[in-house]
């Protein structure tokens, strides 16, 4: 690793300590062992690429915590039978801090239907996604978008978990990036990251009731 691409230990310690207070990295307090470990496994080329593409360096760094961050290409290239939404919701359950534990998940691709508004050369393929959460069953319709994620799934799930006090926060990349970056936060934590770290979020995907907190 070249000298210019080494990650300063002081930077790692500050990030681990700050986000440890939000439950990342198992609640680490920035102990020397943690700082040394994360500085060795982190990829400085993804965090400090020398370009204007991607997420904040600390957002890239947080991707090391697979129990808190889900970040995947928005162009997932999935088709019927892949059960991509089922698998994704199970992934989200693992980063949910215990607030989202869906059962009996289902993903059904429905027959194509005319677009709205109608278009002679275009049809839409709807998908019905459902799951049980506690004693309630949630079901909603998404649209197949040529292998791209239908981002409305984030809001649908957030509406299902709003009573827990947590939301799946969809992070806006400071620069162009087609990855979907999601982490589970309280609305207090969302405001804290906006005010103190300059994070931005796609506010329209928070569940309606969460915005009242």
PANU-775696 format. One record per residue (C-alpha): x, y, z. Coordinates in Angstrom, 1 decimal. Layout:
<rs>
+--------+--------+--------+
:   east :  north :     up :
+--------+--------+--------+
:      X :      Y :      Z :
...
+--------+--------+--------+
</rs>
This chain:
<rs>
+--------+--------+--------+
:   east :  north :     up :
+--------+--------+--------+
:    0.0 :    0.0 :    0.0 :
:    1.4 :    3.3 :   -1.0 :
:    1.9 :    6.0 :    1.6 :
:   -0.6 :    8.3 :    0.1 :
:   -3.3 :    5.6 :    0.3 :
:   -2.8 :    4.7 :    3.9 :
:   -5.8 :    5.6 :    6.2 :
:   -4.7 :    7.7 :    9.1 :
:   -5.3 :    5.9 :   12.4 :
:   -6.6 :    9.1 :   14.0 :
:   -9.3 :    9.2 :   11.3 :
:  -10.2 :    5.6 :   11.9 :
:  -10.4 :    6.1 :   15.6 :
:  -12.7 :    9.1 :   15.3 :
:  -15.1 :    7.3 :   12.9 :
:  -15.2 :    4.1 :   15.0 :
:  -15.7 :    6.0 :   18.2 :
:  -18.4 :    8.3 :   16.8 :
:  -20.4 :    5.6 :   15.1 :
:  -19.8 :    3.1 :   17.9 :
:  -22.0 :    5.4 :   20.0 :
:  -24.8 :    4.8 :   17.4 :
:  -24.3 :    1.0 :   17.7 :
:  -22.0 :    0.5 :   14.7 :
:  -19.1 :   -1.9 :   15.1 :
:  -20.7 :   -3.6 :   18.0 :
:  -20.7 :   -0.3 :   20.0 :
:  -17.0 :    0.0 :   19.9 :
:  -15.5 :    2.9 :   21.9 :
:  -12.5 :    3.2 :   19.6 :
:  -10.2 :    0.9 :   21.5 :
:   -6.7 :    0.5 :   19.9 :
:   -7.4 :   -3.1 :   18.9 :
:  -10.5 :   -2.1 :   17.0 :
:   -8.8 :    0.8 :   15.3 :
:   -5.9 :   -1.4 :   14.3 :
:   -8.2 :   -4.1 :   13.0 :
:  -10.4 :   -1.9 :   10.9 :
:   -7.5 :    0.2 :    9.5 :
:   -6.0 :   -3.1 :    8.2 :
:   -9.2 :   -4.5 :    6.5 :
:  -10.5 :   -1.2 :    5.1 :
:   -9.8 :   -0.4 :    1.4 :
:   -8.4 :    3.1 :    1.1 :
:   -8.9 :    3.1 :   -2.6 :
:  -12.7 :    2.9 :   -2.2 :
:  -12.8 :    5.4 :    0.6 :
:  -10.3 :    7.9 :   -0.8 :
:  -10.4 :    7.2 :   -4.6 :
:   -9.3 :   10.7 :   -5.6 :
:  -12.5 :   11.1 :   -7.7 :
:  -15.9 :   12.8 :   -7.2 :
:  -17.8 :    9.5 :   -7.4 :
:  -19.3 :    7.6 :   -4.5 :
:  -20.1 :    8.1 :   -0.9 :
:  -18.4 :    9.9 :    1.9 :
:  -15.3 :    8.2 :    3.1 :
:  -16.9 :    7.4 :    6.4 :
:  -19.9 :    6.0 :    4.6 :
:  -17.7 :    3.7 :    2.7 :
:  -15.9 :    2.7 :    5.9 :
:  -19.2 :    1.8 :    7.6 :
:  -19.8 :   -0.8 :    4.9 :
:  -17.3 :   -2.9 :    6.8 :
:  -20.1 :   -3.4 :    9.4 :
:  -22.3 :   -5.9 :    7.5 :
:  -24.7 :   -6.0 :   10.5 :
:  -25.6 :   -2.3 :   10.0 :
:  -25.2 :   -1.4 :    6.4 :
:  -26.8 :   -2.8 :    3.2 :
:  -25.3 :   -1.3 :    0.0 :
:  -25.9 :   -2.9 :   -3.3 :
:  -26.0 :   -2.0 :   -7.0 :
:  -29.5 :   -0.5 :   -7.8 :
:  -29.3 :   -2.3 :  -11.1 :
:  -29.7 :   -5.7 :   -9.6 :
:  -30.6 :   -7.5 :  -12.9 :
:  -33.1 :   -9.8 :  -11.2 :
:  -35.9 :  -11.7 :  -13.0 :
:  -38.9 :  -13.7 :  -12.0 :
:  -37.9 :  -16.7 :   -9.9 :
:  -34.9 :  -14.9 :   -8.3 :
:  -37.0 :  -13.8 :   -5.3 :
:  -34.8 :  -10.8 :   -5.1 :
:  -37.2 :   -8.8 :   -2.9 :
:  -37.6 :  -11.7 :   -0.5 :
:  -33.8 :  -12.1 :   -0.2 :
:  -33.4 :   -8.3 :    0.2 :
:  -36.0 :   -8.1 :    2.9 :
:  -34.2 :  -10.9 :    4.8 :
:  -30.9 :   -8.9 :    4.3 :
:  -32.6 :   -5.9 :    5.8 :
:  -33.8 :   -7.9 :    8.8 :
:  -30.1 :   -8.5 :    9.6 :
:  -29.3 :   -4.8 :    9.7 :
:  -32.5 :   -3.8 :   11.4 :
:  -31.3 :   -3.8 :   15.0 :
:  -34.1 :   -6.2 :   15.7 :
:  -37.0 :   -4.0 :   14.6 :
:  -37.7 :   -5.9 :   11.4 :
:  -38.1 :   -9.7 :   11.6 :
:  -40.5 :  -10.7 :    8.8 :
:  -41.9 :  -14.2 :    8.5 :
:  -43.7 :  -16.0 :    5.7 :
:  -42.3 :  -13.8 :    3.0 :
:  -43.8 :  -14.0 :   -0.5 :
:  -43.0 :  -12.4 :   -3.9 :
:  -45.4 :  -13.1 :   -6.8 :
:  -44.9 :  -11.7 :  -10.3 :
:  -48.3 :  -10.8 :  -11.7 :
:  -49.3 :  -10.7 :  -15.4 :
:  -48.4 :   -7.6 :  -17.3 :
:  -51.0 :   -4.9 :  -17.6 :
:  -51.4 :   -1.7 :  -19.6 :
:  -49.4 :    1.3 :  -18.4 :
:  -51.0 :    4.2 :  -16.6 :
:  -51.3 :    6.4 :  -18.6 :
:  -51.8 :    4.0 :  -21.5 :
:  -49.1 :    3.6 :  -24.0 :
:  -49.3 :    1.4 :  -27.1 :
:  -45.8 :    0.0 :  -26.8 :
:  -45.5 :   -0.3 :  -23.1 :
:  -46.9 :   -2.5 :  -20.3 :
:  -46.0 :   -2.8 :  -16.7 :
:  -45.3 :   -6.0 :  -14.7 :
:  -46.4 :   -5.7 :  -11.1 :
:  -45.1 :   -7.7 :   -8.2 :
:  -46.9 :   -8.5 :   -5.1 :
:  -44.7 :   -8.6 :   -2.0 :
:  -46.0 :   -9.7 :    1.4 :
:  -44.7 :  -10.7 :    4.8 :
:  -45.9 :  -11.2 :    8.4 :
:  -44.6 :   -8.9 :   11.1 :
:  -45.8 :   -9.8 :   14.5 :
:  -49.5 :  -10.5 :   14.3 :
:  -50.1 :   -8.4 :   11.2 :
:  -49.6 :   -9.2 :    7.5 :
:  -48.3 :   -6.6 :    5.2 :
:  -48.8 :   -6.7 :    1.4 :
:  -48.0 :   -4.2 :   -1.3 :
:  -47.4 :   -3.9 :   -5.0 :
:  -44.2 :   -3.0 :   -6.7 :
:  -43.3 :   -2.6 :  -10.3 :
:  -40.7 :   -4.5 :  -12.3 :
:  -38.2 :   -1.8 :  -13.6 :
:  -36.0 :   -3.8 :  -16.0 :
:  -33.9 :   -5.3 :  -13.2 :
:  -33.6 :   -2.1 :  -11.2 :
:  -34.9 :   -1.9 :   -7.6 :
:  -38.3 :   -0.3 :   -7.1 :
:  -37.3 :    2.1 :   -4.4 :
:  -40.8 :    2.4 :   -3.1 :
:  -40.1 :   -0.9 :   -1.2 :
:  -38.1 :    1.2 :    1.3 :
:  -41.1 :    3.4 :    2.2 :
:  -43.4 :    0.4 :    2.3 :
:  -41.2 :   -1.4 :    4.8 :
:  -40.7 :    1.8 :    6.8 :
:  -44.5 :    2.2 :    7.2 :
:  -44.6 :   -1.3 :    8.6 :
:  -41.9 :   -0.6 :   11.3 :
:  -42.7 :    3.0 :   12.1 :
:  -44.0 :    2.1 :   15.6 :
:  -40.7 :    0.6 :   16.6 :
:  -39.0 :    4.0 :   16.4 :
:  -36.6 :    2.8 :   13.7 :
:  -36.5 :    3.5 :    9.9 :
:  -34.4 :    2.2 :    7.0 :
:  -32.6 :    5.3 :    6.0 :
:  -31.8 :    5.6 :    2.3 :
:  -28.6 :    7.6 :    2.0 :
:  -28.0 :   10.1 :   -0.7 :
:  -24.5 :    9.8 :   -2.2 :
:  -22.7 :   13.2 :   -2.2 :
:  -21.6 :   12.4 :   -5.7 :
:  -23.1 :   10.3 :   -8.5 :
:  -23.4 :    6.6 :   -7.6 :
:  -26.0 :    4.1 :   -8.6 :
:  -25.7 :    2.0 :   -5.4 :
:  -28.5 :    1.9 :   -2.9 :
:  -27.1 :    2.5 :    0.6 :
:  -29.5 :    1.6 :    3.5 :
:  -28.9 :    1.6 :    7.2 :
:  -31.4 :    1.4 :   10.1 :
:  -31.6 :    4.5 :   12.3 :
:  -33.9 :    6.4 :   14.6 :
:  -35.2 :    9.7 :   13.4 :
:  -33.1 :   11.4 :   16.1 :
:  -30.0 :    9.7 :   14.7 :
:  -31.0 :   10.8 :   11.2 :
:  -31.1 :   14.4 :   12.3 :
:  -27.8 :   14.0 :   14.2 :
:  -26.0 :   12.7 :   11.1 :
:  -27.4 :   15.4 :    9.0 :
:  -26.4 :   18.2 :   11.4 :
:  -23.0 :   16.8 :   12.6 :
:  -21.7 :   14.8 :    9.6 :
:  -23.3 :   16.3 :    6.6 :
:  -25.2 :   13.1 :    5.6 :
:  -28.2 :   13.4 :    3.3 :
:  -31.2 :   11.1 :    3.1 :
:  -34.0 :   10.6 :    0.6 :
:  -36.6 :   11.9 :    3.0 :
:  -39.6 :   10.8 :    0.9 :
:  -38.8 :    7.1 :    1.7 :
:  -39.4 :    7.4 :    5.5 :
:  -42.7 :    6.1 :    6.7 :
:  -45.2 :    8.9 :    7.0 :
:  -45.7 :    8.4 :   10.7 :
:  -42.0 :    8.5 :   11.4 :
:  -41.9 :   12.1 :   10.2 :
:  -44.2 :   13.1 :   13.1 :
:  -41.7 :   12.1 :   15.8 :
+--------+--------+--------+
</rs>
